[in-house]
Amino acid sequence: MHNKILGCLYGQALGDAFAMPAHIHPDDTIRAFGWLDSWQAAPQDHLVHTGLPAGRITDDSEQAFSLAQAFIAAGGVTLDATVRALLNWYERVDGDNSPYVGPSTRRGIKALKAGEDPRATGLWGDTNGAPMRIAPVGLLHPGDIPGAVADTATVCMPTHYTQPAVSGAAAVAAAIAQAMLADSLDDVIAAGLLGAAMGREQGRRWFGASVAFKIEQALAIAISSDDAPTRLRRLFDEVGATLNVPETVGAAFGILRMADGDPKRTAILAANLSGDADTIGAIACAIAGAFAGMDAIPEADVAVLEGDAVFRSYGVREIAAGLRRMIAD
């Protein structure tokens, strides 16, 4: 169990940091790197990540780790712990001046700071902050998909309480919950589809494609006979790789399937997909890490992550131990 928890947390960071330098369009990623399969700093002309060194995690992992720390401190997943985690993280990164705080998260946190009710501050949130940070919820519910979905709805409430956002986050949490016990990637993906359907029953009714449909669409591309670059371009063009939740989550499951659940291969595919690559990578590699375990992440990549001061500041191994104690209790 501990190996799976570590795999998920380190997998999240791996996908996030490895794909961080990718540009928003694959043509620009190819121009800058060719096939991106090694650790790189963000290019100077990057739209968001200019100046970030190789191996640097972003808000995707930082928010997930902050939530995990708050849940450990609270002894469980609660609305108050979620709000506290998000506010603490926002202050920690000087969110008012940060270029990579997502639009729904920024809107919700500003409302929270103004004293508004956290049960209402997320009613407009429909971008991919919800699925990118939900991994700790899945970890706390090994094999318990309904429990993972219920806690996902709570965690989405302050910033992302719309049907597409909850559905996408629930797909990720359910897949991770199943991955904690599964030895079949097909079972993990099936759990994600079930979570998407269950999550769609939560949150404010909102426009957006079905998350489950986008996952199925991405899976069909992933298992096609095209070569990897062609499949990635089809994911980018047909499924999408923007901040839109159904696109993000669909693409994440597509590259997870293409990589057969291998965390490093998943990270490489996310980077070369481009778009919101760090978020797609964080989601897909969190699932892959929970499925394959910490032992599947190369030691050299672990060393890169642990060599970065931001990653070290979160005490990820201590977080893993705390989550393990919560599960045991």
N, C-alpha and C positions, 0 to 999 in steps of 0.2 A: 504493500500500500504506500509506504513512504517513497519508494522508487517512482511510483506513478505520480505522486504529488509533486515531487521534485521535477520529474520529467515535464509535467504540465507547466509549472512556473518558469523553468528554464526554457522550455519550448516557446512559451509566450515571448520571452525576451529575445530568444534567437530569431524568431520570425520577424519581430518588430525591428530589431537593430540591424539584421542582415539586409532587410528590404528597405530600410530607411533611406538610403541614397538614391533609390530608383526614382526616375522622373514620373510625371503624371501621364506621360504618353510613351508607349513602348519604342517608338521611333527615336525619341530623345534619349531613352535609356541605352538603346543600341549605339547611338552616336557617341555617348559618353563612355560606355564600358564594353561594348560588344556584348557577349553573353556574360551576364553578371554572376560569377560563381566564386568570388572571393570577397573578403571584407574590404569595404571601401568607405571613405569619408563622403559626406554629401558634397555634390558639385557646387561650385560657387554660384551657379545660376539656378540652383534648385528653388522652386517656388516657395517652399516652407522651411526646409531643413538646412539652409545655408549655414556653414560654420560648424555643423555637428561632426565630431570625429568618428572614425570607424569604430563600430561596436557600441555606439550610444543608443540606449533605449529612448523611447518617446512617451507621450501621454498614454498610449495604449497600455504599456506595461506598468507605468507609474500609477495609473488609476487602479488597475487590478491589484497591485501590491498594497496600495493604500486601503482599498476595501478589505482585503484579507486581514490586514493589521487591525482594522476597526472591528471586524467580526470576531477576531480572537479576543480583543479587549472586552467586547460586549458579551462574549460567550454565545454568540449566535448571530444570525442575519436579522437585522431590524431596520426599520426606517430611520430611526435616530442614528444608528451606527453608519448607515449609508450617507446621510447628510453630513455627519461629522467628517467622514473620510473625504468626501468631495470638497468640502470647504477647506479642510487642512491641506489637501493636495493643491488646491487653487492658490492658497497663500504661499505654499512652499515654492511653487514655480512662478510666482508673480503673474498670476493668470491675466490680470488686466492688461499686461504688456507682452504676453506670450503670443507668438504667431501661430502656435499649433493647438490652441484650445478650440475644440469643435463648436459649431454654431449652436447646437441644442444644449450642450453642456454649459456654454457661456451664458446663454439666455436663462437656463434654469438656476445656475449658481448666482447670477445677479439678482434674480427674484428671491432666492433664499436669503441672500445677504440683506435684502430689503425687508426681511421679516415675513415674507408671504408663506402660506401654508404649503409644506412639502407635498401634500396630497394633490395639489393643484399646479405646482410650478413646472411640471413636466408634460402638461397636456398639449404642448405644441412641439415636443421633441421627437423628431422623426429621422435623425441621422445616425451614423453608425457608432456613436459612443457607447450605446447600450451593449451590443454584442462584443465590443473590443475589450471590455473590462469585466465580463461576467464569469470568467473562468473559476474564481474561488467558490462561487455558488455551486457549480457543477462538482467540484472536488468535495464539497461538504455533503454530497448526496450520492454516495457510491451505489449505483444500480437503482436509485430511487428517482425516476423521471418525474412523477407528479410533484414530489417535494422540491426538486430542482426548479420546476416551472413556477411553483407557488412563490418560492423565494426570489426568483427572477423578477416576477411582477413587482415585488416589494422594492427591489433594488432599482428598477427602472423608474419608479414613481417620481422621484424628485426632478428628473431631467428628461426622461424619454418615455412618457406613459402614453404612447400611441400604439395602435395595433401592430403596424409593421415593425416598430422598434422592439416591442415585447416579444413578438413572434420570432424575430431574428435572434434576440438574446436567448430566448428559451431554446431555440434549436441548438445553439452552442453549448449552453449549460447542460441540456439533456445528453448531447453527444459526449461531453466530458464525463458526466455521471455514469454513462454506460461504459465508456472507455476504461474507467477505473476497475471494472470487473471483466471486460470482454477480451477475448482472444481472436475476434473476427472483426475486421474493419467494416464489413457489411452490417454487422450488428450495431456498430457505432453510428454509421450513417443512417440506418433505419431509426435509431433513437433520435437523431437530429431531426428527421422528418416528422416524427411523432411530436417532438417538442415544439416544432414550428406550428403544427396544427393546434396543439393545446394553448400555446402562447397567443395565437391569433384571437382567442376568446377573451383576452385580457386587454386592458387599455382603451383609450378613447378611439372610437371609429375614425379612421383616417385613410386618405387616398394612398395607393401604393400597390404594387404587384404582390402576388402571393409569394412569401418566402419559400414555401415548399415547392412551388412551381419553379422558381429560380434555381433551387438546389437540384431538382430533377433535370432541368435544362442543362445545368453545368455538368452533371454527372454523365449525361449522354455525350457531351463533347469530350469529356475526360477519357471515356473508354472507346472513343472513335479510333479509326486506323491512321489518322493524320500523325505527322511527327510532332514532337513536343512544342517547337516554336509555333507551328500552325494551330495547334490546339489552344495554346495560350492566347494567340491573337483572336481566335474565335471566342474565347471566354471574354476577352476585353471588348470585342465588338458586339457580341450577341447577348451575353449575360450582363456585362458592365462591370466597372471597377471603380465607381465613384463613391461618394459618401452615402449614397442611397442604401438603406439597410438590405432590402432583398438582393441587390446587386452584390454588395460586400459579402454577405453570408453565402449566397449562391457560389460566387467565385471561390471563396475559401473552401467550401466542400469540394469544388471541382479540382483544385490543386491538391487537396488532401488525397483524393482518389487517384489522381495522376501519379502521385508520389508513393502510393500504396502504404500511406501512413508513416513513412520515414521522415523524421523531423528535419534533418538537414536538407534532404531533397525537396521537401515542402517549402523550406525557406528560400532555396534557390529559385524554385518555380514562382513563388510570390514576387521576388525581386524582378524577375524577367517579365512577369505579367504587367507590372507598372500600375498606373492609376494610384489609388490609395493603397499602395503596396505594403506599407508597414502595418496598417490595420488588418488587411487581408492576411498578411503573413503571421501577425500575432495571433489571430483567431485560429487559423489553420494549424499552426505549429503548437498552440496550446492543446488542441485536440490530439494532434499527432504525438505530442509528448506524454499526454495522459495515457494514450493507447500503447505506445512503444516503451515508455519508461525512460528514466534518466540515463540508463546505460546505453540507449540508442543515440544519445547526443555526443558527438565526438569530443574528446577531452580538450583538443585544441580550441574548439569553439567555446567550451565552458571557460577556458582560460581567457579568451578575448572578453567575454562578458564580465568575468570577475575582475578583469584588469581595468574596468571603467568605474570611475568614482561614483557616478549616479546610480548604477546598478548596485554597487557595494553598499551605498547609503541605505538601501531598503532592507538589508539583512534577509535575503531570500531564503537561505537555509533555515533561519530562525522562524520565518513565516511558515515554511513547510512543516517544521516540527510542531508549531502551534496548531495548524490545521489538522495534523495527525492526531493530536491530543483531543481536539474537538470531536473528531470522528469516533475515536475510541470511547469517549464519554457518552 
